[in-house]
Amino acid sequence: MSRLVLALAGIAIAPAALLAAPVFDARHLPPGLFPAGTEIEGIAINHHGEVAGAVRTIGQGFRWSAADGVQFLQDLPGGVRWVVPVGIDDAGRIAGLGSVPDIQYPTFSGSRATVWGRDNLPHDLQPLLGHARWPDPNSYAYALNQQGAVSVLVFSGSQQQAYVLDATGHRRPLPGGFLPFHLNDLGMTAGIANNGGVQTIAAVADASGHVTRIPQLDDARALNNAGTVVGYQTRGNDWVPGVWDAKRGARDLPILAGTTSCWPMALNNDGVAVGWCAATAVFGADQHAVMWTPHGDGYTVHDLRTLTAAGGLDDDPPGCTYYPNGMNRECHGEAAAAINDAGQVLVNHHWRGQGDGVHLRMEPVVLTPR
């Protein structure tokens, strides 16, 4: 019985049950499973432990499970093979980005909100979104919930409109200027909205379309079924993680000792968040995969490396090696990308070269609590 069912039944749940951090066993998805690519990014994990991700070097989306191994997602007809999943539900449906030849520039790709079934065949959602009269429209899928609904954006030039598209094909328009990066099972969305000017801030929209702006957060990085949001705010040179809900408002999340910036990346329905912290607000520089566990009104932050059984994560500690010229460097780090309601965490190892954006290698790891 889930904690949600217990709570609805009026059965008390001890806060300590959420506070206790588990010990994890790790399962690596090594690059050898993925021909012609070493930048393997795990993006989402469902409650059965199935992973959706992408081979970034070749623009190839995939699904993985312990039972069936790796299966690749087909692109849309005529696509230039740029397939990036954003979510996977418990039925095995995957939502994400497919590609088609651009109308004006056929050698470039246009983007299409796409859903894949267990057969890994693509289904273009754009015909369900309307706007056929817009010149050369494109679309993004941002999130997928357990009912098969998808939050999407269709755009052309400066024109754009976001929707929630349900499994029957019915579309619900979202307020203008709102980008729905996340979608929960109750139809609530979270993302960013215009704040009266060019600046955007985190925001949530309920199923009726009412938008609540969260000025304490720059971006909403995840949303769960309780309506809790995690994100971050830029303060000086650092990214400060935070959490928000309608009852208690916004609060800061703790930052891992020895680091100064954190990004929460995912949140499950028990309120456990995962993401990364680093000593500098730079992607890829000495990142530590972290978990935030709730207790009462507060949270505790944990380094996932210290919670994982020996040999589970790479032996090299997060950090950077500078070469003799003092400029080129190689950085190693870990970032937690997703967590499911079974407590499994999807972590990406990465090794980067000069400039922090150049991947030398990337490898997903699934952490399963004992």
N, C-alpha and C positions, 0 to 999 in steps of 0.2 A: 504494500500500500504506500502511495507516495506521500510526501510531507504535505502537499496541497490537500489531498483527500483527508488526511488526519486533521489538518487545521480546520477544514470545513466541518468536520464531525465534532469539533469542539474538544479534541484530545490535545492536551498540552504537549509541546515539543520542547525539550530542553535545549537552551541555546548552546550548551557545550557540544551537542551533536554536530552543530555546524562549525564550531570553533576548531575541533580536532582536525589537524592536517594529516592526510593519509601518507602511507609509504607506497611508492609507485614502482612497478616493473615496466621496463621500456622495450618497445619493439621498433626497430629501425626499418625504414623503407629505403634501402640503399639505392644509389643511382643505377646499379647494375640491373635493376628491375625495369628501367626506363631507357630503351635504346635511343641513342642520338641526343642525349641531354644530361647535363649534370646539375642544372638549376631546377631542382624539384621542390615545389612549394606546396605544402599541405594547407588548405584554405578552410575547410569545414569538416565537421564530424557529426554524424547523427547518433541517436541514443543506442544504436546497436553496434557502434564502433566502426561504421563504414566511413571512409574518408573520401572527400572530393578535393582535387587539386589540379595543378597545372605544371607541365614541363615548360618553363619560361623560355628556354633557349630555342624551342621550336614551336611555341604557341599551341601546345597540345594539352587539352583537358583530359582528366582521367578520374576513375573511381577505383578504390582499393578496399578489399575486405580480407580478413584472415582466411576466410573460406574459399574465396574465388580469385584472390590475387589482384593483379592490375588489369583493368579494362579501359580502353581509350574511347573517348567521346567523339562521334563524328561531327564534322562541321556542316553547316547549311550548304545546299547545292551551290556550286560555284564559289564557295568561300575560299579564303586564302589561308586557311588553317590558323585562326587566332581564336582559340576556345579557352575561356577562363570561367570556371564555376565560381559561384558566390555562396551556394548553400546546398545541402542535401537533407531530405526529410526521411522519416522512418520507413516510408514506402519505397525508398530508393530513387525518388525523383530528384533531379539536379536542376537548379536554375543557374543561369549565368549569361555569359556573353558569347554569341556566335558571330560569324562574319560573312559578309557578302561583298561582291565587287562594288566599289563606289560608282555611282552613276556618272559623275563628272570625270573621275580619274580611275578607270577600271583596274589599273595595276595596284591601287590602294584598296584597303578594306573599309567597308561600311560596317557599323556595329548593329547587332540585332539582339534584343532580349529573347532568350531561348530557354526552353525546357527540354530535358532529356529524360526518357523513361528508362526502365531496366534494360531495354534493348539497345540503349546508348545511341538511339537515333534522335536527331534534333527536331524540335517543333518551334517554328518561328512565331513569336507572340505579336509581332508588330502589326499584322493584319487585323488583330483584335483591338488595336489601340486607336484606330481612326487616323485622322490627320493626313490622309492620302494626298490632299491638295497642297500640303506643305512641300516646298522644293527639297528633294533629296533628304527625307527624314531618316533619322537614326534613332536607336533606342538602347537603353541599358536595363538590365535586371539587377536589382540591388539586393533583394532578400527573398527568402522562401519560408513559409510557415508549415506547420504540420497538416493544415487543411488543403495544402496545394496552392494557396494564394501566393502571388508574387507582387512585390512592390517594384514599379518600373518608372522609367522616365523616357518620354519621346521628345525629340528635339530637332530643330532645324535652324541653323544660324542663331539668332537671338531669341527665337521662339522655343518654349519648352512647356511641357505639362506632365505632371506626375500622376500616377494612378495606383490603386491596388486592384489587381486583376485576379478574380477568384477562379476556382477550378472549373467553373461552368462557362467561363469566358466573359462574365459580367465585369465591367470596369467601374470603379468608384473614383471619381476625380479627387485629388488632394488640393489644398489651397495653393495659390500661386506663390512662387518663390520658395517653396518647401521641397527639399530633396530627401526622400524616404530611404535612408540607408539600411534601416532595420524594420522588421515586421514581426509582431508576436502573434500568438494563436488566437487572440481576442480582437484582432484587426487594428490594434494600435501600432503606429509607426513612430520612428525616431530618426533624426538626422540633423540637418541644419536648415535655418530659415533666415531670411533677410531681417536685419535689425533696424529698419528705418533708413538705411543708407546702403553703402556698398559693403559694409561689414556683415558677416554672417555669424550666428551663434547657434549653439545646440538648441534643439526644440523637439517636442513630441506632439503628435496629432492623434486624438482619440478616434474611435470608429465613426463618430458623427462629423469629423473634420475640424473640430475645435483645436487650435494650436496653442500650446503653452511654450513660451520661450524660456530658456535657462541661461541667463546672462553669466552665471558663474562657470560655464563650460563653453569652450570654443567649438566643440564637436561632440556629438553623441556617438560613441564607438560600439555600444551594444545595448540591447533592451531585452528584458525577460517578461514572463506572463504576469508578474506582479506589478508591472509598470515601472520597475526600477531601471535606471539608465546609468551607465558608466561612461566617462569620457575624460577629457583633459582641458586645462586652460594654460595658455602661455603667460608666464610671469617672468619678466626680464629675459634671461637666456635659457630658462628652464620650462619644462612641461610638467605641470602639477596635476596628478590624477585626481578625479573626483567622482562622486556618486550622487544621484538625485532620485527622490521619489516625491509624489504629491503630498504625502503626509509630513515628511521631515525636511523637505527641501534639499538643498545642495550642501554637501560636506566634502572636505578633502579626504582622499585616501592616503594611508601612510606610504612613504617612499622607502625603498630598500636601503639599509645602511650601506654607506660607501658610494651611493649613486645620488644623482640630483634631478633626474628626469624620468618619468614613467608614462607609458601608454597602456591603459587597459584595452584589450582587444575583443574580449568575449565574456559572457555572463550566462550562467545557467539558472534554472528555476529554483534552486536552493539559495541563490544569491551569491554564489562563489564566482569571483571574477579572475581572469587570467590575462596576462599581457607581458610587458617587459619593462625593465628599468635599466638605465645606463648612467655613466658618469658625465656624459655630455648629451645635449639634445641633438644628436646626429644619428640618422638611421644606420645601423650596422656596426657602430663603434661600441665594442665591449658590452653588448646587451646581455642581460640576465633574464631568463624566463622566470616569471613570478606568478604567484597565486595570492589573492586576497580572500580570506575567509571571514565571514561576518560573525559578530558576537554582540548581542544586544544592539546598541546604536553605533557600535564601532567595528573596525576591521583590523585584522592582523595580516601583515605581508610576509610571505615566505619565498625564499629562493628555491625554485623547483629542483635545482641541482642537489640541494641538501636533503630533499625528500625522496630522491630516486635511489633505488638499490645500486650497490657498487657495480660499475661498468655500464650502467644504463644510459648515461649521457657521456659525451666525449670527455676524455681525460684532460684536454687542454682547457684551462680556465678562460672565461671571457676576457679579452684584452687585445691589445694591438702590439705588433712588432714593427719597429721602425728600422729601415735599412740605413746603411752608413751615410747616405746623402742627406738624411734627416727629413726627407720629404715623402718618398714612397713608403707605403706601409701595407701590412697585411693584418686584417682584424678578424677575430673569431668571436662569435656570439650565439645566443639562443633567444628565441622569441616564441612565446606561447600564442597560438593563433585562435584556438577554439577549445571549448569545454562542453561536454554533454551532461545530461542529467544523471548518468551513471558515474560521473566523476572522472571520466577519461579526458585527458588533456592532449591536444595536438600541438607539438612543439616543432619549430623549424630551426635546425642548426644552420649556420651560414659562415662561410669564409669569404671575405671580401678583399679586393685589392685596392689600389690607390683610388681615392675619390669616393669611397664608401658605397657608391652605387654600382660598382663593378663586381658581380659575383664571380668568385672562383669555383665555388661549389655550394650547393644548398641541399639539405637532406631532411625529410620529415621523420619525426619520431612520435609514436603513440604511447603515452603513459597511461597505464591501467592501475587503479588503486588495488591493493591487496585486500 
